[in-house]
Amino acid sequence: MQIRRINSNDAIKALGGGYSQAFEVAGAERFVFVSGQMPVDRSQRVPEGFAAQCRLAWANAEAQLRAAGMSLDNVVKVTTFLADRRYGMENREVRRQVLGDRCPASTTIVVDIFDSAWLIEIEVIAAA
């Protein structure tokens, strides 16, 4: 499988970095589409604070990837749903901590999330 980050010089650059404007995947044999992962642990607890919720949503996404025999290295697209735009910068920082130098295509949307206790929900697409 070949993955190519795309950031055209003819369009806006990735604002804030940490993601690619597009991602090309060639020769993939499998794709995994991970549903929106909520900031809820196995005991149905929701942590306090945005950073803790963000890390838990990422941990839940990683668990789904592991169950499919993949890891964060396979992620080609991330969609993040925020309960409020004020979490944007903190989300960016936690995403960088989790993803390191991985820069999948990414979209962040501010929405009224299903449960008012949730500050974030994260879905991913992975390829192998």
C-alpha positions as CSV (number, residue, x, y, z in Angstrom):
1,M,0.0,0.0,0.0
2,Q,1.2,3.5,-0.8
3,I,0.0,6.6,1.0
4,R,0.7,10.1,-0.3
5,R,0.0,13.3,1.6
6,I,-1.3,16.0,-0.7
7,N,-1.1,19.7,0.0
8,S,-1.6,21.6,-3.3
9,N,0.3,24.8,-3.8
10,D,-2.7,26.1,-5.6
11,A,-5.0,26.0,-2.6
12,I,-4.9,27.1,1.1
13,K,-2.3,25.4,3.2
14,A,-3.3,23.2,6.2
15,L,-4.2,25.7,8.9
16,G,-2.4,25.1,12.1
17,G,-0.7,22.0,10.7
18,G,-1.0,18.5,12.0
19,Y,-3.0,17.3,9.0
20,S,-2.9,17.0,5.3
21,Q,-5.4,18.6,2.9
22,A,-5.8,15.3,1.1
23,F,-4.5,11.8,1.4
24,E,-4.1,9.4,-1.5
25,V,-4.2,5.6,-0.8
26,A,-3.1,3.2,-3.5
27,G,-3.0,-0.5,-3.3
28,A,-5.0,-0.8,-0.1
29,E,-6.6,-4.2,0.5
30,R,-8.7,-3.2,3.5
31,F,-10.5,-0.1,4.8
32,V,-11.9,0.3,8.3
33,F,-14.5,2.9,9.0
34,V,-14.7,3.6,12.7
35,S,-17.9,5.1,14.0
36,G,-17.8,8.3,16.1
37,Q,-16.0,7.3,19.3
38,M,-17.4,9.0,22.4
39,P,-15.6,10.1,25.5
40,V,-17.1,7.3,27.6
41,D,-15.2,4.5,29.3
42,R,-16.2,0.9,29.7
43,S,-17.9,1.7,33.0
44,Q,-20.0,4.4,31.2
45,R,-18.1,7.2,32.8
46,V,-17.4,10.5,31.1
47,P,-14.3,12.3,32.3
48,E,-14.3,15.9,33.3
49,G,-12.6,18.4,31.1
50,F,-12.0,18.6,27.4
51,A,-8.4,17.2,27.2
52,A,-9.4,14.0,29.2
53,Q,-12.4,13.5,27.0
54,C,-10.4,14.0,23.9
55,R,-7.8,11.5,25.0
56,L,-10.5,8.9,25.9
57,A,-12.2,9.3,22.5
58,W,-8.8,8.7,20.8
59,A,-8.2,5.7,23.1
60,N,-11.5,4.3,22.1
61,A,-10.7,4.8,18.4
62,E,-7.4,3.1,18.8
63,A,-9.1,0.1,20.5
64,Q,-11.4,-0.3,17.5
65,L,-8.4,-0.1,15.1
66,R,-6.5,-2.7,17.2
67,A,-9.6,-5.0,17.0
68,A,-9.3,-4.7,13.2
69,G,-5.6,-5.4,13.2
70,M,-4.7,-1.8,12.6
71,S,-3.2,1.2,14.4
72,L,-3.0,4.9,14.2
73,D,-0.4,4.4,11.5
74,N,-3.3,3.3,9.2
75,V,-5.5,6.3,9.8
76,V,-6.0,8.3,6.6
77,K,-9.0,10.5,7.6
78,V,-10.2,11.9,10.9
79,T,-13.5,13.7,11.5
80,T,-13.8,15.5,14.8
81,F,-17.0,16.8,16.2
82,L,-16.7,19.5,18.9
83,A,-19.4,20.7,21.2
84,D,-18.0,24.2,21.2
85,R,-15.5,26.1,19.0
86,R,-13.6,27.1,22.2
87,Y,-12.2,23.6,22.3
88,G,-10.5,24.0,18.9
89,M,-7.0,24.8,20.0
90,E,-7.0,22.2,22.8
91,N,-8.3,19.6,20.4
92,R,-5.4,20.4,18.0
93,E,-2.9,20.0,20.8
94,V,-4.2,16.7,22.0
95,R,-4.5,15.4,18.4
96,R,-0.8,16.3,17.9
97,Q,0.1,14.5,21.1
98,V,-1.8,11.4,20.0
99,L,-0.9,11.3,16.3
100,G,2.7,12.6,16.5
101,D,4.0,13.2,13.0
102,R,1.1,11.3,11.4
103,C,-0.9,13.9,9.4
104,P,-4.1,12.3,8.0
105,A,-6.7,14.3,6.2
106,S,-8.8,16.0,8.9
107,T,-12.1,17.8,9.3
108,T,-13.4,19.5,12.5
109,I,-17.0,20.3,12.9
110,V,-18.8,22.2,15.7
111,V,-22.1,20.6,16.5
112,D,-24.7,19.9,19.1
113,I,-23.4,16.5,20.2
114,F,-25.9,13.7,21.1
115,D,-25.2,13.7,24.8
116,S,-24.7,17.1,26.5
117,A,-21.9,15.7,28.7
118,W,-19.8,14.9,25.7
119,L,-17.5,17.6,24.5
120,I,-16.0,15.7,21.6
121,E,-16.6,12.7,19.3
122,I,-14.0,11.3,16.8
123,E,-14.4,9.1,13.8
124,V,-11.6,7.7,11.7
125,I,-11.1,5.9,8.4
126,A,-8.1,3.6,8.2
127,A,-6.5,1.7,5.3
128,A,-4.1,-1.3,5.1
